[in-house]
Amino acid sequence: TNERYGLGKYIDDDLTYDNIDIYQLYEIARYCDELVSDGKGGTEPRFTCNTYIKDKQEALKVLKDLLTVFRGILLWNDGEITFNIYQEKAPIFTFTKGNVVDGNFQYSYPSNRVRANQIRVTWNNPDNRYKQEVELVEDSENIAKTGRIVEKETVAYGCTSQAQAQRLGKYHLLTETKDSE
């Protein structure tokens, strides 16, 4: 909320946050804090962020980077800042013959040649002095079937958990294969 170092020109700093949807932030926080497998027999919060911002950057860029930690997006709606998150949800609208004009849909599909079957996730390993390492997540079945590897690289911003990096890679892999229309 600092006007010089932050977004104070856009966000009120009167501690009421009238133009921020704090209830949506609360729901996102609950989702992020849910315990999931850490891949080693224990559990950990779904998303955590461990970062140190040391360089001068645009405040909106920093905010957008932080939103990538939990697959979030920033929206400006009716003068209010709201947030959303990509997560599994029930369908919110059903299309039927009764609500489709002229009964026509136009579909488009991305080429299978551009769909990634191997995701390389860069994360910071605390067991190796927080040096960046790459976690490889791949669709072995698709690689064997097509006989080729289509790589995609992503950075897990503020990630110090191998399991979280693995989940991010799986998310991207599933998005590549399931979001086909």
Backbone as numpy.savetxt, mean C-alpha at the origin, in Angstrom:
# Nx Ny Nz CAx CAy CAz Cx Cy Cz
1.49 20.19 11.05 0.68 21.40 11.05 1.54 22.66 11.05
2.86 22.52 11.04 3.75 23.66 11.02 3.69 24.33 9.65
3.49 25.65 9.63 3.36 26.35 8.35 4.66 26.42 7.58
5.78 26.42 8.26 7.07 26.51 7.57 7.60 25.14 7.18
7.48 24.14 8.06 8.08 22.84 7.83 7.08 21.77 7.42
5.82 22.08 7.45 4.83 21.04 7.18 3.71 21.52 6.29
2.52 21.09 6.61 1.34 21.39 5.80 0.41 22.38 6.49
0.96 23.23 7.36 0.16 24.17 8.13 -0.65 25.14 7.30
-0.24 25.38 6.06 -1.01 26.26 5.18 -2.33 25.60 4.77
-2.37 24.28 4.89 -3.53 23.52 4.43 -4.31 22.86 5.57
-3.63 22.63 6.69 -4.24 21.93 7.82 -4.27 22.85 9.03
-5.41 22.96 9.67 -5.53 23.77 10.88 -4.70 23.15 12.00
-4.06 23.99 12.80 -3.29 23.47 13.93 -3.95 23.80 15.27
-5.27 23.97 15.25 -5.98 24.31 16.48 -6.33 23.08 17.32
-5.74 21.95 16.99 -5.91 20.67 17.66 -7.32 20.08 17.53
-8.18 20.71 16.75 -9.49 20.10 16.50 -9.48 19.31 15.21
-8.56 19.63 14.33 -8.40 18.93 13.06 -9.74 18.81 12.33
-10.42 19.95 12.21 -11.73 19.97 11.57 -11.68 19.53 10.12
-10.52 19.67 9.47 -10.46 19.31 8.07 -9.70 18.00 7.82
-9.60 17.16 8.85 -8.99 15.82 8.71 -9.99 14.80 9.23
-10.22 13.77 8.46 -11.14 12.71 8.86 -10.42 11.78 9.85
-10.43 12.16 11.13 -9.69 11.40 12.15 -10.34 10.04 12.41
-11.63 9.91 12.13 -12.29 8.62 12.34 -11.84 7.58 11.32
-11.61 8.02 10.09 -11.07 7.11 9.08 -9.63 6.73 9.44
-8.88 7.70 9.96 -7.51 7.39 10.40 -7.53 6.35 11.53
-8.49 6.45 12.42 -8.62 5.49 13.50 -8.89 4.08 12.95
-9.79 3.97 11.98 -10.10 2.68 11.37 -8.87 2.09 10.67
-8.13 2.94 10.00 -6.90 2.49 9.33 -5.89 2.01 10.38
-5.76 2.75 11.47 -4.83 2.36 12.54 -5.19 1.00 13.12
-6.48 0.76 13.31 -6.93 -0.55 13.82 -6.54 -1.67 12.86
-6.72 -1.43 11.56 -6.35 -2.43 10.56 -4.84 -2.67 10.56
-4.07 -1.60 10.65 -2.60 -1.72 10.66 -2.09 -2.45 11.89
-2.77 -2.29 13.02 -2.33 -2.88 14.28 -2.77 -4.33 14.48
-3.62 -4.85 13.59 -4.03 -6.25 13.72 -2.81 -7.16 13.65
-2.77 -8.16 14.52 -1.64 -9.07 14.55 -1.76 -10.11 13.44
-0.65 -10.29 12.72 -0.56 -11.29 11.66 0.72 -12.09 11.87
0.87 -13.17 11.14 2.04 -14.03 11.29 3.32 -13.27 10.90
4.37 -13.50 11.69 5.67 -12.90 11.37 6.55 -13.86 10.57
6.00 -15.02 10.19 6.75 -15.99 9.40 7.75 -16.80 10.20
7.81 -16.57 11.51 8.77 -17.27 12.37 8.07 -17.93 13.55
6.75 -18.10 13.43 5.98 -18.74 14.50 5.34 -17.78 15.47
5.59 -16.50 15.31 4.99 -15.49 16.19 4.05 -14.60 15.42
3.73 -13.47 16.03 2.87 -12.49 15.37 3.49 -11.11 15.46
3.01 -10.23 14.60 3.46 -8.84 14.59 2.33 -7.99 14.02
2.34 -6.67 14.26 1.32 -5.82 13.63 1.43 -5.91 12.11
0.30 -5.80 11.44 0.27 -5.91 9.98 1.24 -4.93 9.31
1.22 -3.67 9.77 2.11 -2.66 9.20 2.79 -1.88 10.31
4.09 -1.71 10.19 4.83 -0.81 11.08 5.74 0.05 10.20
6.14 1.19 10.72 7.01 2.09 9.98 8.13 2.54 10.90
9.35 2.29 10.48 10.53 2.72 11.22 11.39 3.52 10.25
11.31 4.83 10.36 12.04 5.66 9.41 12.59 6.89 10.09
13.58 7.46 9.48 14.21 8.69 9.95 14.25 9.64 8.76
13.55 10.74 8.86 13.51 11.70 7.76 14.59 12.73 8.02
15.68 12.67 7.26 16.83 13.52 7.53 17.03 14.61 6.49
16.42 14.47 5.33 16.61 15.45 4.26 15.35 16.28 4.06
15.56 17.50 3.60 14.45 18.39 3.29 13.70 17.83 2.08
12.39 17.67 2.24 11.55 17.17 1.16 10.21 17.90 1.19
9.50 17.83 0.09 8.15 18.38 0.06 7.29 17.61 1.05
6.49 18.33 1.83 5.67 17.70 2.87 4.70 16.69 2.27
4.10 17.02 1.13 3.15 16.08 0.51 3.85 14.82 0.04
5.10 14.93 -0.42 5.85 13.74 -0.83 6.11 12.84 0.37
6.50 13.43 1.49 6.74 12.65 2.70 5.45 11.96 3.14
4.34 12.69 3.11 3.06 12.13 3.49 2.68 10.96 2.57
2.87 11.14 1.28 2.56 10.06 0.33 3.47 8.86 0.55
4.75 9.10 0.85 5.65 7.98 1.17 5.17 7.23 2.40
4.76 7.97 3.42 4.25 7.33 4.64 2.98 6.53 4.35
2.15 7.02 3.45 0.92 6.31 3.10 1.21 4.98 2.41
2.34 4.88 1.70 2.67 3.62 1.03 2.94 2.50 2.03
3.28 2.85 3.26 3.56 1.83 4.28 2.35 0.91 4.45
1.15 1.50 4.44 -0.06 0.69 4.66 -0.97 0.68 3.45
-0.42 0.91 2.26 -1.18 0.91 1.00 -2.31 1.95 1.04
-2.00 3.11 1.60 -2.99 4.15 1.76 -2.98 5.15 0.62
-4.07 5.87 0.49 -4.15 6.96 -0.46 -4.76 8.17 0.24
-4.34 9.34 -0.21 -4.78 10.61 0.35 -5.84 11.20 -0.59
-6.96 11.61 -0.02 -8.04 12.20 -0.80 -8.44 13.54 -0.20
-8.78 14.47 -1.05 -9.29 15.76 -0.60 -10.75 15.79 -1.00
-11.66 15.81 -0.02 -13.09 15.68 -0.28 -13.86 16.73 0.50
-14.51 17.65 -0.20 -15.32 18.70 0.44 -14.54 19.48 1.50
-13.32 19.85 1.18 -12.51 20.63 2.11 -11.95 19.84 3.27
-12.05 18.52 3.20 -11.56 17.67 4.28 -10.56 16.67 3.72
-9.50 16.46 4.46 -8.52 15.45 4.08 -9.00 14.11 4.59
-9.15 13.17 3.68 -9.55 11.82 4.07 -8.51 10.84 3.55
-8.52 9.68 4.13 -7.57 8.64 3.75 -8.35 7.39 3.42
-7.77 6.59 2.59 -8.35 5.29 2.29 -7.22 4.29 2.21
-7.58 3.04 2.24 -6.58 1.98 2.26 -7.05 0.85 1.36
-6.11 0.28 0.64 -6.43 -0.89 -0.18 -6.42 -2.11 0.73
-7.59 -2.67 0.94 -7.72 -3.86 1.76 -8.91 -4.66 1.24
-8.96 -5.92 1.63 -10.06 -6.77 1.20 -11.35 -6.29 1.82
-12.34 -6.09 0.97 -13.65 -5.64 1.44 -14.73 -6.35 0.65
-15.92 -6.36 1.20 -17.07 -6.91 0.49 -17.42 -5.98 -0.67
-17.99 -6.52 -1.74 -18.41 -5.66 -2.85 -19.39 -4.60 -2.37
-19.30 -3.42 -2.96 -20.17 -2.33 -2.51 -21.27 -2.01 -3.54
-21.19 -2.63 -4.70 -22.21 -2.37 -5.70 -22.38 -3.61 -6.57
-23.60 -3.95 -6.86 -23.88 -5.10 -7.71 -24.49 -4.60 -9.01
-23.92 -5.05 -10.11 -24.45 -4.70 -11.42 -25.44 -5.78 -11.86
-26.61 -5.34 -12.28 -27.63 -6.26 -12.79 -28.21 -5.67 -14.07
-29.05 -6.44 -14.74 -29.69 -5.93 -15.95 -30.56 -4.71 -15.64
-31.02 -4.61 -14.41 -31.88 -3.51 -14.01 -31.16 -2.18 -13.84
-29.84 -2.20 -13.64 -29.15 -0.93 -13.43 -28.02 -0.68 -14.43
-28.04 -1.38 -15.58 -27.05 -1.18 -16.63 -27.78 -0.67 -17.87
-27.37 0.49 -18.37 -28.01 1.07 -19.55 -27.58 0.32 -20.80
-28.53 -0.10 -21.59 -28.33 -0.82 -22.85 -27.61 -2.16 -22.67
-27.33 -2.57 -21.47 -26.74 -3.88 -21.21 -25.35 -4.10 -21.74
-24.60 -3.03 -21.99 -23.26 -3.19 -22.58 -22.16 -2.79 -21.59
-21.14 -3.62 -21.55 -19.92 -3.31 -20.81 -18.77 -3.42 -21.79
-17.76 -2.61 -21.60 -16.55 -2.75 -22.40 -15.43 -3.13 -21.46
-14.78 -4.24 -21.75 -13.71 -4.75 -20.92 -12.37 -4.55 -21.62
-11.35 -4.32 -20.83 -9.99 -4.31 -21.37 -9.11 -5.07 -20.40
-8.14 -5.74 -20.94 -7.27 -6.59 -20.14 -5.82 -6.24 -20.43
-4.98 -6.18 -19.40 -3.55 -5.98 -19.66 -2.96 -7.25 -20.25
-1.96 -7.09 -21.06 -1.30 -8.23 -21.68 -0.61 -9.07 -20.62
-0.67 -10.38 -20.79 0.05 -11.28 -19.88 1.55 -11.05 -19.93
2.04 -10.47 -21.02 3.48 -10.23 -21.17 3.98 -9.15 -20.21
3.10 -8.29 -19.72 3.53 -7.20 -18.83 3.18 -7.46 -17.37
2.49 -8.54 -17.08 2.13 -8.85 -15.70 3.33 -9.48 -15.00
3.70 -8.88 -13.89 4.88 -9.36 -13.15 4.58 -10.70 -12.47
5.58 -11.57 -12.51 5.47 -12.85 -11.79 6.61 -12.97 -10.77
7.39 -11.91 -10.65 8.45 -11.87 -9.64 8.54 -10.44 -9.10
8.40 -10.30 -7.79 8.45 -8.99 -7.14 9.69 -8.94 -6.27
10.46 -7.86 -6.44 11.66 -7.64 -5.64 11.38 -6.47 -4.69
11.29 -6.78 -3.40 10.93 -5.79 -2.39 12.18 -5.38 -1.61
12.52 -4.10 -1.64 13.66 -3.59 -0.89 13.18 -3.17 0.50
13.87 -3.65 1.52 13.51 -3.35 2.91 14.79 -3.21 3.72
14.69 -2.71 4.96 15.84 -2.48 5.83 15.92 -3.58 6.88
17.00 -4.35 6.87 17.15 -5.49 7.77 17.83 -5.07 9.08
17.10 -5.12 10.20 17.71 -4.72 11.47 18.83 -5.66 11.92
18.80 -6.91 11.45 19.85 -7.86 11.82 21.14 -7.61 11.04
21.09 -6.73 10.05 22.26 -6.41 9.25 22.49 -4.89 9.27
22.36 -4.30 10.46 22.59 -2.86 10.67 21.67 -1.99 9.81
20.47 -2.45 9.60 19.44 -1.73 8.85 19.86 -1.43 7.41
20.73 -2.25 6.87 21.11 -2.10 5.46 19.97 -2.63 4.60
19.87 -2.06 3.42 18.80 -2.47 2.52 19.08 -3.86 1.96
18.05 -4.68 1.96 18.12 -6.01 1.37 16.90 -6.19 0.48
16.95 -7.19 -0.37 15.85 -7.45 -1.29 15.19 -8.77 -0.91
13.88 -8.71 -0.74 13.06 -9.90 -0.49 12.41 -10.27 -1.82
12.62 -11.50 -2.25 12.11 -11.96 -3.53 10.82 -12.75 -3.32
9.76 -12.32 -4.00 8.47 -13.01 -3.95 8.11 -13.33 -5.39
7.86 -14.61 -5.67 7.58 -14.96 -7.05 6.47 -15.99 -7.18
5.88 -16.00 -8.35 4.84 -16.96 -8.70 5.53 -18.07 -9.50
6.05 -19.06 -8.81 6.82 -20.13 -9.44 6.02 -20.87 -10.50
4.73 -21.05 -10.22 3.87 -21.76 -11.17 3.77 -21.00 -12.49
3.59 -19.68 -12.42 3.51 -18.87 -13.63 4.84 -18.83 -14.36
5.93 -18.76 -13.63 7.26 -18.74 -14.25 7.50 -20.04 -15.01
7.14 -21.18 -14.40 7.31 -22.48 -15.06 6.39 -22.59 -16.28
5.18 -22.08 -16.15 4.19 -22.17 -17.24 4.59 -21.31 -18.44
5.04 -20.07 -18.18 5.38 -19.16 -19.28 6.83 -19.27 -19.73
7.67 -19.82 -18.87 9.08 -19.96 -19.22 9.85 -18.66 -19.21
9.30 -17.65 -18.55 10.00 -16.37 -18.47 9.68 -15.66 -17.15
10.56 -14.74 -16.79 10.40 -13.96 -15.57 10.12 -12.51 -15.95
9.04 -11.98 -15.38 8.72 -10.56 -15.55 8.85 -9.93 -14.17
9.89 -9.12 -14.01 10.21 -8.53 -12.71 9.50 -7.21 -12.46
9.23 -6.96 -11.19 8.75 -5.66 -10.74 9.49 -5.36 -9.44
9.97 -4.14 -9.31 10.68 -3.75 -8.09 9.85 -2.74 -7.32
9.88 -2.86 -5.99 9.19 -1.90 -5.13 10.00 -1.71 -3.86
9.78 -0.60 -3.21 10.46 -0.30 -1.96 9.44 -0.31 -0.83
9.73 -1.04 0.22 8.88 -1.07 1.40 9.37 0.05 2.32
8.78 1.21 2.19 9.21 2.41 2.92 9.09 2.19 4.42
10.19 2.41 5.15 10.18 2.31 6.61 10.02 0.90 7.14
10.19 -0.10 6.28 9.97 -1.50 6.68 11.24 -2.11 7.25
11.12 -2.66 8.46 12.23 -3.37 9.10 11.82 -4.79 9.47
10.84 -5.31 8.77 10.35 -6.66 9.02 10.35 -7.44 7.71
11.05 -8.56 7.71 11.08 -9.40 6.52 9.69 -9.91 6.16
8.91 -10.24 7.19 7.55 -10.74 6.95 6.68 -9.64 6.33
6.84 -8.40 6.77 6.07 -7.30 6.18 6.48 -7.09 4.73
7.78 -7.19 4.44 8.26 -7.08 3.06 7.69 -8.22 2.21
7.62 -9.42 2.79 7.05 -10.58 2.09 5.56 -10.33 1.79
4.84 -9.79 2.76 3.41 -9.50 2.56 3.22 -8.45 1.46
4.08 -7.45 1.44 3.99 -6.42 0.40 4.23 -7.04 -0.98
5.22 -7.90 -1.06 5.50 -8.58 -2.33 4.32 -9.44 -2.77
3.71 -10.17 -1.83 2.54 -10.99 -2.15 1.38 -10.13 -2.61
1.20 -8.98 -1.96 0.13 -8.06 -2.36 0.32 -7.62 -3.82
1.55 -7.21 -4.15 1.82 -6.79 -5.53 1.63 -7.94 -6.51
2.07 -9.13 -6.12 1.93 -10.30 -6.99 0.46 -10.62 -7.21
-0.35 -10.61 -6.17 -1.77 -10.87 -6.30 -2.47 -9.79 -7.12
-2.05 -8.54 -6.92 -2.62 -7.44 -7.71 -2.33 -7.65 -9.19
-1.12 -8.09 -9.50 -0.74 -8.33 -10.89 -1.58 -9.44 -11.52
-1.90 -10.46 -10.74 -2.62 -11.61 -11.32 -4.13 -11.50 -11.19
-4.64 -10.89 -10.12 -6.08 -10.86 -9.89 -6.78 -9.64 -10.45
-6.10 -8.49 -10.47 -6.71 -7.27 -11.02 -6.48 -7.28 -12.52
-7.28 -8.05 -13.21 -7.02 -8.27 -14.64 -8.01 -7.56 -15.55
-8.99 -6.86 -15.02 -9.94 -6.14 -15.87 -9.89 -4.67 -15.55
